[in-house]
Amino acid sequence: MKKTIWVLVSLLTLLSYHSVVSGQETTRKNYAYFSLEPEIVTNYLGSSARKLGFVRVSIELMLEDAEFLEAAEHHSPLLRAATIEAFGSQPAEKVKSLTGREDIRRNCLEKLRELMLRETGSEMIKDVIFTKYLYFQS
């Protein structure tokens, strides 16, 4: 008898867990990706006045929902300009280091969210992803 009750309780627990999990699947976000095309090539602050540094970056924006794709495309010149401005104010040490690169990425994410909130009323950008990141200094 105890074994039968334990099996029934286990079965009921499993069924309730399945309904909770399947309920979460219906509320899952429909993320979309938007590429800032063409890739960004801009300068950054070199280590000295005589040295000029350049960075070449491909950027993908992870949007909260696919419905934001049209707004992202419409505002892409503004998004590109903000990203170029963010890179242009970075020192060479930050551009060249892995931790600096992550700081730049977070800074871009914050700025782009602020811009989209101001322009559309929604932050809409979940994340910023650098898919290509090359830097060089002359």
CNS distance restraints for C-alpha pairs under 8 A (distance, minus, plus):
assign (resid   1 and name CA) (resid   5 and name CA) 6.35 0.50 0.50
assign (resid   2 and name CA) (resid   6 and name CA) 6.11 0.50 0.50
assign (resid   3 and name CA) (resid   7 and name CA) 6.18 0.50 0.50
assign (resid   4 and name CA) (resid   8 and name CA) 6.22 0.50 0.50
assign (resid   5 and name CA) (resid   9 and name CA) 6.08 0.50 0.50
assign (resid   6 and name CA) (resid  10 and name CA) 6.05 0.50 0.50
assign (resid   7 and name CA) (resid  11 and name CA) 6.04 0.50 0.50
assign (resid   8 and name CA) (resid  12 and name CA) 6.09 0.50 0.50
assign (resid   9 and name CA) (resid  13 and name CA) 6.06 0.50 0.50
assign (resid  10 and name CA) (resid  14 and name CA) 6.11 0.50 0.50
assign (resid  11 and name CA) (resid  15 and name CA) 6.17 0.50 0.50
assign (resid  12 and name CA) (resid  16 and name CA) 6.11 0.50 0.50
assign (resid  13 and name CA) (resid  17 and name CA) 6.07 0.50 0.50
assign (resid  14 and name CA) (resid  18 and name CA) 6.15 0.50 0.50
assign (resid  15 and name CA) (resid  19 and name CA) 6.30 0.50 0.50
assign (resid  16 and name CA) (resid  20 and name CA) 6.26 0.50 0.50
assign (resid  17 and name CA) (resid  21 and name CA) 6.15 0.50 0.50
assign (resid  18 and name CA) (resid  22 and name CA) 5.98 0.50 0.50
assign (resid  19 and name CA) (resid  23 and name CA) 5.92 0.50 0.50
assign (resid  20 and name CA) (resid  24 and name CA) 6.33 0.50 0.50
assign (resid  21 and name CA) (resid  25 and name CA) 6.47 0.50 0.50
assign (resid  22 and name CA) (resid  26 and name CA) 6.72 0.50 0.50
assign (resid  23 and name CA) (resid  27 and name CA) 6.87 0.50 0.50
assign (resid  24 and name CA) (resid  28 and name CA) 6.30 0.50 0.50
assign (resid  29 and name CA) (resid  64 and name CA) 7.03 0.50 0.50
assign (resid  29 and name CA) (resid  65 and name CA) 6.54 0.50 0.50
assign (resid  30 and name CA) (resid  64 and name CA) 7.03 0.50 0.50
assign (resid  30 and name CA) (resid  65 and name CA) 4.98 0.50 0.50
assign (resid  30 and name CA) (resid  66 and name CA) 6.04 0.50 0.50
assign (resid  31 and name CA) (resid  62 and name CA) 6.74 0.50 0.50
assign (resid  31 and name CA) (resid  63 and name CA) 5.65 0.50 0.50
assign (resid  31 and name CA) (resid  64 and name CA) 5.16 0.50 0.50
assign (resid  31 and name CA) (resid  65 and name CA) 4.66 0.50 0.50
assign (resid  31 and name CA) (resid  66 and name CA) 5.86 0.50 0.50
assign (resid  32 and name CA) (resid  62 and name CA) 5.87 0.50 0.50
assign (resid  32 and name CA) (resid  63 and name CA) 5.13 0.50 0.50
assign (resid  32 and name CA) (resid  64 and name CA) 6.89 0.50 0.50
assign (resid  32 and name CA) (resid  65 and name CA) 5.83 0.50 0.50
assign (resid  32 and name CA) (resid  66 and name CA) 4.83 0.50 0.50
assign (resid  32 and name CA) (resid  69 and name CA) 7.30 0.50 0.50
assign (resid  33 and name CA) (resid  60 and name CA) 6.35 0.50 0.50
assign (resid  33 and name CA) (resid  61 and name CA) 5.51 0.50 0.50
assign (resid  33 and name CA) (resid  62 and name CA) 4.69 0.50 0.50
assign (resid  33 and name CA) (resid  63 and name CA) 5.89 0.50 0.50
assign (resid  33 and name CA) (resid  66 and name CA) 7.95 0.50 0.50
assign (resid  33 and name CA) (resid  69 and name CA) 7.86 0.50 0.50
assign (resid  34 and name CA) (resid  60 and name CA) 5.59 0.50 0.50
assign (resid  34 and name CA) (resid  61 and name CA) 5.06 0.50 0.50
assign (resid  34 and name CA) (resid  62 and name CA) 6.61 0.50 0.50
assign (resid  34 and name CA) (resid  63 and name CA) 7.27 0.50 0.50
assign (resid  34 and name CA) (resid  69 and name CA) 6.77 0.50 0.50
assign (resid  34 and name CA) (resid  72 and name CA) 7.23 0.50 0.50
assign (resid  34 and name CA) (resid  73 and name CA) 7.79 0.50 0.50
assign (resid  35 and name CA) (resid  58 and name CA) 7.87 0.50 0.50
assign (resid  35 and name CA) (resid  59 and name CA) 6.00 0.50 0.50
assign (resid  35 and name CA) (resid  60 and name CA) 4.43 0.50 0.50
assign (resid  35 and name CA) (resid  61 and name CA) 6.19 0.50 0.50
assign (resid  36 and name CA) (resid  58 and name CA) 7.19 0.50 0.50
assign (resid  36 and name CA) (resid  59 and name CA) 5.65 0.50 0.50
assign (resid  36 and name CA) (resid  60 and name CA) 6.24 0.50 0.50
assign (resid  36 and name CA) (resid  61 and name CA) 7.56 0.50 0.50
assign (resid  36 and name CA) (resid  76 and name CA) 6.81 0.50 0.50
assign (resid  36 and name CA) (resid  80 and name CA) 6.87 0.50 0.50
assign (resid  37 and name CA) (resid  58 and name CA) 7.79 0.50 0.50
assign (resid  38 and name CA) (resid  58 and name CA) 7.74 0.50 0.50
assign (resid  39 and name CA) (resid  56 and name CA) 6.96 0.50 0.50
assign (resid  39 and name CA) (resid  57 and name CA) 5.72 0.50 0.50
assign (resid  39 and name CA) (resid  58 and name CA) 4.62 0.50 0.50
assign (resid  39 and name CA) (resid  59 and name CA) 6.97 0.50 0.50
assign (resid  40 and name CA) (resid  55 and name CA) 7.84 0.50 0.50
assign (resid  40 and name CA) (resid  56 and name CA) 5.60 0.50 0.50
assign (resid  40 and name CA) (resid  57 and name CA) 5.17 0.50 0.50
assign (resid  40 and name CA) (resid  58 and name CA) 6.29 0.50 0.50
assign (resid  40 and name CA) (resid  59 and name CA) 7.93 0.50 0.50
assign (resid  40 and name CA) (resid  80 and name CA) 7.72 0.50 0.50
assign (resid  40 and name CA) (resid  84 and name CA) 7.21 0.50 0.50
assign (resid  41 and name CA) (resid  54 and name CA) 6.95 0.50 0.50
assign (resid  41 and name CA) (resid  55 and name CA) 5.69 0.50 0.50
assign (resid  41 and name CA) (resid  56 and name CA) 4.40 0.50 0.50
assign (resid  41 and name CA) (resid  57 and name CA) 6.52 0.50 0.50
assign (resid  42 and name CA) (resid  54 and name CA) 5.58 0.50 0.50
assign (resid  42 and name CA) (resid  55 and name CA) 5.60 0.50 0.50
assign (resid  42 and name CA) (resid  56 and name CA) 6.72 0.50 0.50
assign (resid  42 and name CA) (resid  84 and name CA) 6.50 0.50 0.50
assign (resid  42 and name CA) (resid  87 and name CA) 7.38 0.50 0.50
assign (resid  42 and name CA) (resid  88 and name CA) 6.98 0.50 0.50
assign (resid  43 and name CA) (resid  52 and name CA) 7.16 0.50 0.50
assign (resid  43 and name CA) (resid  53 and name CA) 5.44 0.50 0.50
assign (resid  43 and name CA) (resid  54 and name CA) 4.17 0.50 0.50
assign (resid  43 and name CA) (resid  55 and name CA) 6.04 0.50 0.50
assign (resid  43 and name CA) (resid  87 and name CA) 7.34 0.50 0.50
assign (resid  43 and name CA) (resid  88 and name CA) 5.74 0.50 0.50
assign (resid  44 and name CA) (resid  52 and name CA) 7.40 0.50 0.50
assign (resid  44 and name CA) (resid  53 and name CA) 5.35 0.50 0.50
assign (resid  44 and name CA) (resid  54 and name CA) 5.91 0.50 0.50
assign (resid  44 and name CA) (resid  55 and name CA) 7.10 0.50 0.50
assign (resid  44 and name CA) (resid  87 and name CA) 6.02 0.50 0.50
assign (resid  44 and name CA) (resid  88 and name CA) 4.45 0.50 0.50
assign (resid  44 and name CA) (resid  89 and name CA) 6.29 0.50 0.50
assign (resid  44 and name CA) (resid  90 and name CA) 5.76 0.50 0.50
assign (resid  44 and name CA) (resid  91 and name CA) 6.46 0.50 0.50
assign (resid  44 and name CA) (resid  92 and name CA) 6.73 0.50 0.50
assign (resid  44 and name CA) (resid  95 and name CA) 7.92 0.50 0.50
assign (resid  45 and name CA) (resid  52 and name CA) 7.09 0.50 0.50
assign (resid  45 and name CA) (resid  53 and name CA) 6.45 0.50 0.50
assign (resid  45 and name CA) (resid  88 and name CA) 6.64 0.50 0.50
assign (resid  45 and name CA) (resid  89 and name CA) 6.53 0.50 0.50
assign (resid  45 and name CA) (resid  90 and name CA) 5.95 0.50 0.50
assign (resid  45 and name CA) (resid  91 and name CA) 4.83 0.50 0.50
assign (resid  45 and name CA) (resid  92 and name CA) 5.84 0.50 0.50
assign (resid  46 and name CA) (resid  50 and name CA) 7.92 0.50 0.50
assign (resid  46 and name CA) (resid  51 and name CA) 5.42 0.50 0.50
assign (resid  46 and name CA) (resid  52 and name CA) 5.10 0.50 0.50
assign (resid  46 and name CA) (resid  53 and name CA) 5.14 0.50 0.50
assign (resid  46 and name CA) (resid  91 and name CA) 6.47 0.50 0.50
assign (resid  46 and name CA) (resid  92 and name CA) 5.34 0.50 0.50
assign (resid  46 and name CA) (resid 137 and name CA) 7.31 0.50 0.50
assign (resid  47 and name CA) (resid  51 and name CA) 6.51 0.50 0.50
assign (resid  47 and name CA) (resid  91 and name CA) 7.27 0.50 0.50
assign (resid  47 and name CA) (resid  92 and name CA) 5.87 0.50 0.50
assign (resid  47 and name CA) (resid  93 and name CA) 7.82 0.50 0.50
assign (resid  48 and name CA) (resid  52 and name CA) 7.90 0.50 0.50
assign (resid  51 and name CA) (resid 137 and name CA) 6.61 0.50 0.50
assign (resid  51 and name CA) (resid 138 and name CA) 5.64 0.50 0.50
assign (resid  52 and name CA) (resid 137 and name CA) 5.67 0.50 0.50
assign (resid  52 and name CA) (resid 138 and name CA) 5.52 0.50 0.50
assign (resid  53 and name CA) (resid  92 and name CA) 7.20 0.50 0.50
assign (resid  53 and name CA) (resid 135 and name CA) 7.24 0.50 0.50
assign (resid  53 and name CA) (resid 136 and name CA) 5.75 0.50 0.50
assign (resid  53 and name CA) (resid 137 and name CA) 4.15 0.50 0.50
assign (resid  53 and name CA) (resid 138 and name CA) 6.36 0.50 0.50
assign (resid  54 and name CA) (resid 135 and name CA) 5.63 0.50 0.50
assign (resid  54 and name CA) (resid 136 and name CA) 5.43 0.50 0.50
assign (resid  54 and name CA) (resid 137 and name CA) 6.18 0.50 0.50
assign (resid  55 and name CA) (resid 133 and name CA) 7.21 0.50 0.50
assign (resid  55 and name CA) (resid 134 and name CA) 5.65 0.50 0.50
assign (resid  55 and name CA) (resid 135 and name CA) 4.22 0.50 0.50
assign (resid  55 and name CA) (resid 136 and name CA) 6.50 0.50 0.50
assign (resid  56 and name CA) (resid 132 and name CA) 7.43 0.50 0.50
assign (resid  56 and name CA) (resid 133 and name CA) 5.89 0.50 0.50
assign (resid  56 and name CA) (resid 134 and name CA) 5.09 0.50 0.50
assign (resid  56 and name CA) (resid 135 and name CA) 6.19 0.50 0.50
assign (resid  57 and name CA) (resid 130 and name CA) 6.58 0.50 0.50
assign (resid  57 and name CA) (resid 131 and name CA) 7.34 0.50 0.50
assign (resid  57 and name CA) (resid 132 and name CA) 5.20 0.50 0.50
assign (resid  57 and name CA) (resid 133 and name CA) 4.66 0.50 0.50
assign (resid  57 and name CA) (resid 134 and name CA) 6.44 0.50 0.50
assign (resid  58 and name CA) (resid 130 and name CA) 5.78 0.50 0.50
assign (resid  58 and name CA) (resid 131 and name CA) 5.38 0.50 0.50
assign (resid  58 and name CA) (resid 132 and name CA) 4.86 0.50 0.50
assign (resid  58 and name CA) (resid 133 and name CA) 6.79 0.50 0.50
assign (resid  59 and name CA) (resid 128 and name CA) 6.97 0.50 0.50
assign (resid  59 and name CA) (resid 129 and name CA) 5.70 0.50 0.50
assign (resid  59 and name CA) (resid 130 and name CA) 4.77 0.50 0.50
assign (resid  59 and name CA) (resid 131 and name CA) 5.94 0.50 0.50
assign (resid  59 and name CA) (resid 132 and name CA) 7.37 0.50 0.50
assign (resid  60 and name CA) (resid 128 and name CA) 6.05 0.50 0.50
assign (resid  60 and name CA) (resid 129 and name CA) 5.12 0.50 0.50
assign (resid  60 and name CA) (resid 130 and name CA) 6.50 0.50 0.50
assign (resid  60 and name CA) (resid 131 and name CA) 6.96 0.50 0.50
assign (resid  61 and name CA) (resid 125 and name CA) 6.62 0.50 0.50
assign (resid  61 and name CA) (resid 126 and name CA) 7.58 0.50 0.50
assign (resid  61 and name CA) (resid 127 and name CA) 6.04 0.50 0.50
assign (resid  61 and name CA) (resid 128 and name CA) 4.84 0.50 0.50
assign (resid  61 and name CA) (resid 129 and name CA) 6.28 0.50 0.50
assign (resid  62 and name CA) (resid 125 and name CA) 5.91 0.50 0.50
assign (resid  62 and name CA) (resid 126 and name CA) 5.32 0.50 0.50
assign (resid  62 and name CA) (resid 127 and name CA) 4.97 0.50 0.50
assign (resid  62 and name CA) (resid 128 and name CA) 6.17 0.50 0.50
assign (resid  62 and name CA) (resid 129 and name CA) 7.51 0.50 0.50
assign (resid  63 and name CA) (resid  68 and name CA) 6.69 0.50 0.50
assign (resid  63 and name CA) (resid  69 and name CA) 7.51 0.50 0.50
assign (resid  63 and name CA) (resid 124 and name CA) 5.68 0.50 0.50
assign (resid  63 and name CA) (resid 125 and name CA) 4.53 0.50 0.50
assign (resid  63 and name CA) (resid 126 and name CA) 5.27 0.50 0.50
assign (resid  63 and name CA) (resid 127 and name CA) 7.15 0.50 0.50
assign (resid  64 and name CA) (resid  68 and name CA) 7.44 0.50 0.50
assign (resid  64 and name CA) (resid 124 and name CA) 5.30 0.50 0.50
assign (resid  64 and name CA) (resid 125 and name CA) 5.84 0.50 0.50
assign (resid  64 and name CA) (resid 126 and name CA) 5.38 0.50 0.50
assign (resid  65 and name CA) (resid  69 and name CA) 7.85 0.50 0.50
assign (resid  65 and name CA) (resid 124 and name CA) 7.39 0.50 0.50
assign (resid  68 and name CA) (resid  72 and name CA) 6.16 0.50 0.50
assign (resid  68 and name CA) (resid 124 and name CA) 6.70 0.50 0.50
assign (resid  69 and name CA) (resid  73 and name CA) 6.17 0.50 0.50
assign (resid  70 and name CA) (resid  74 and name CA) 6.14 0.50 0.50
assign (resid  71 and name CA) (resid  75 and name CA) 6.12 0.50 0.50
assign (resid  71 and name CA) (resid 120 and name CA) 7.89 0.50 0.50
assign (resid  72 and name CA) (resid  76 and name CA) 5.76 0.50 0.50
assign (resid  75 and name CA) (resid  79 and name CA) 6.30 0.50 0.50
assign (resid  76 and name CA) (resid  80 and name CA) 5.98 0.50 0.50
assign (resid  77 and name CA) (resid  81 and name CA) 6.13 0.50 0.50
assign (resid  78 and name CA) (resid  82 and name CA) 6.21 0.50 0.50
assign (resid  79 and name CA) (resid  83 and name CA) 6.25 0.50 0.50
assign (resid  79 and name CA) (resid 112 and name CA) 6.34 0.50 0.50
assign (resid  79 and name CA) (resid 115 and name CA) 7.88 0.50 0.50
assign (resid  80 and name CA) (resid  84 and name CA) 6.13 0.50 0.50
assign (resid  81 and name CA) (resid  85 and name CA) 6.12 0.50 0.50
assign (resid  82 and name CA) (resid  86 and name CA) 6.16 0.50 0.50
assign (resid  82 and name CA) (resid 108 and name CA) 7.68 0.50 0.50
assign (resid  82 and name CA) (resid 111 and name CA) 7.21 0.50 0.50
assign (resid  82 and name CA) (resid 112 and name CA) 7.11 0.50 0.50
assign (resid  83 and name CA) (resid  87 and name CA) 6.38 0.50 0.50
assign (resid  83 and name CA) (resid 108 and name CA) 6.06 0.50 0.50
assign (resid  83 and name CA) (resid 112 and name CA) 7.89 0.50 0.50
assign (resid  84 and name CA) (resid  88 and name CA) 6.09 0.50 0.50
assign (resid  85 and name CA) (resid  89 and name CA) 6.54 0.50 0.50
assign (resid  86 and name CA) (resid  90 and name CA) 7.02 0.50 0.50
assign (resid  86 and name CA) (resid 104 and name CA) 7.43 0.50 0.50
assign (resid  86 and name CA) (resid 107 and name CA) 7.46 0.50 0.50
assign (resid  86 and name CA) (resid 108 and name CA) 6.53 0.50 0.50
assign (resid  87 and name CA) (resid 104 and name CA) 7.37 0.50 0.50
assign (resid  90 and name CA) (resid  94 and name CA) 6.45 0.50 0.50
assign (resid  90 and name CA) (resid  95 and name CA) 6.63 0.50 0.50
assign (resid  91 and name CA) (resid  95 and name CA) 6.52 0.50 0.50
assign (resid  92 and name CA) (resid  96 and name CA) 6.12 0.50 0.50
assign (resid  93 and name CA) (resid  97 and name CA) 6.24 0.50 0.50
assign (resid  93 and name CA) (resid 100 and name CA) 7.46 0.50 0.50
assign (resid  94 and name CA) (resid  98 and name CA) 8.00 0.50 0.50
assign (resid  94 and name CA) (resid  99 and name CA) 7.51 0.50 0.50
assign (resid  94 and name CA) (resid 100 and name CA) 4.17 0.50 0.50
assign (resid  94 and name CA) (resid 101 and name CA) 6.46 0.50 0.50
assign (resid  94 and name CA) (resid 104 and name CA) 7.94 0.50 0.50
assign (resid  95 and name CA) (resid 100 and name CA) 5.89 0.50 0.50
assign (resid  95 and name CA) (resid 101 and name CA) 5.72 0.50 0.50
assign (resid  95 and name CA) (resid 104 and name CA) 7.80 0.50 0.50
assign (resid  95 and name CA) (resid 135 and name CA) 7.47 0.50 0.50
assign (resid  96 and name CA) (resid 100 and name CA) 7.06 0.50 0.50
assign (resid  96 and name CA) (resid 101 and name CA) 7.16 0.50 0.50
assign (resid  96 and name CA) (resid 135 and name CA) 7.17 0.50 0.50
assign (resid  97 and name CA) (resid 101 and name CA) 6.09 0.50 0.50
assign (resid  98 and name CA) (resid 102 and name CA) 6.37 0.50 0.50
assign (resid  99 and name CA) (resid 103 and name CA) 6.28 0.50 0.50
assign (resid 100 and name CA) (resid 104 and name CA) 6.16 0.50 0.50
assign (resid 101 and name CA) (resid 105 and name CA) 6.18 0.50 0.50
assign (resid 102 and name CA) (resid 106 and name CA) 6.20 0.50 0.50
assign (resid 103 and name CA) (resid 107 and name CA) 6.06 0.50 0.50
assign (resid 104 and name CA) (resid 108 and name CA) 6.09 0.50 0.50
assign (resid 105 and name CA) (resid 109 and name CA) 6.19 0.50 0.50
assign (resid 105 and name CA) (resid 128 and name CA) 6.58 0.50 0.50
assign (resid 105 and name CA) (resid 129 and name CA) 7.51 0.50 0.50
assign (resid 105 and name CA) (resid 130 and name CA) 7.61 0.50 0.50
assign (resid 106 and name CA) (resid 110 and name CA) 6.16 0.50 0.50
assign (resid 106 and name CA) (resid 128 and name CA) 7.74 0.50 0.50
assign (resid 107 and name CA) (resid 111 and name CA) 6.19 0.50 0.50
assign (resid 108 and name CA) (resid 112 and name CA) 5.97 0.50 0.50
assign (resid 108 and name CA) (resid 128 and name CA) 7.36 0.50 0.50
assign (resid 109 and name CA) (resid 113 and name CA) 6.06 0.50 0.50
assign (resid 109 and name CA) (resid 125 and name CA) 7.59 0.50 0.50
assign (resid 109 and name CA) (resid 127 and name CA) 6.37 0.50 0.50
assign (resid 109 and name CA) (resid 128 and name CA) 5.70 0.50 0.50
assign (resid 110 and name CA) (resid 114 and name CA) 6.24 0.50 0.50
assign (resid 111 and name CA) (resid 115 and name CA) 6.22 0.50 0.50
assign (resid 112 and name CA) (resid 116 and name CA) 6.16 0.50 0.50
assign (resid 112 and name CA) (resid 123 and name CA) 8.00 0.50 0.50
assign (resid 112 and name CA) (resid 125 and name CA) 7.46 0.50 0.50
assign (resid 113 and name CA) (resid 117 and name CA) 6.04 0.50 0.50
assign (resid 113 and name CA) (resid 123 and name CA) 4.69 0.50 0.50
assign (resid 113 and name CA) (resid 124 and name CA) 6.99 0.50 0.50
assign (resid 113 and name CA) (resid 125 and name CA) 5.99 0.50 0.50
assign (resid 114 and name CA) (resid 118 and name CA) 6.20 0.50 0.50
assign (resid 114 and name CA) (resid 123 and name CA) 6.64 0.50 0.50
assign (resid 115 and name CA) (resid 119 and name CA) 6.06 0.50 0.50
assign (resid 115 and name CA) (resid 123 and name CA) 7.80 0.50 0.50
assign (resid 116 and name CA) (resid 120 and name CA) 5.52 0.50 0.50
assign (resid 116 and name CA) (resid 121 and name CA) 6.86 0.50 0.50
assign (resid 116 and name CA) (resid 122 and name CA) 6.15 0.50 0.50
assign (resid 116 and name CA) (resid 123 and name CA) 5.22 0.50 0.50
assign (resid 116 and name CA) (resid 124 and name CA) 6.90 0.50 0.50
assign (resid 116 and name CA) (resid 125 and name CA) 7.95 0.50 0.50
assign (resid 117 and name CA) (resid 121 and name CA) 4.49 0.50 0.50
assign (resid 117 and name CA) (resid 122 and name CA) 4.51 0.50 0.50
assign (resid 117 and name CA) (resid 123 and name CA) 4.57 0.50 0.50
assign (resid 117 and name CA) (resid 124 and name CA) 7.69 0.50 0.50
assign (resid 118 and name CA) (resid 122 and name CA) 7.74 0.50 0.50
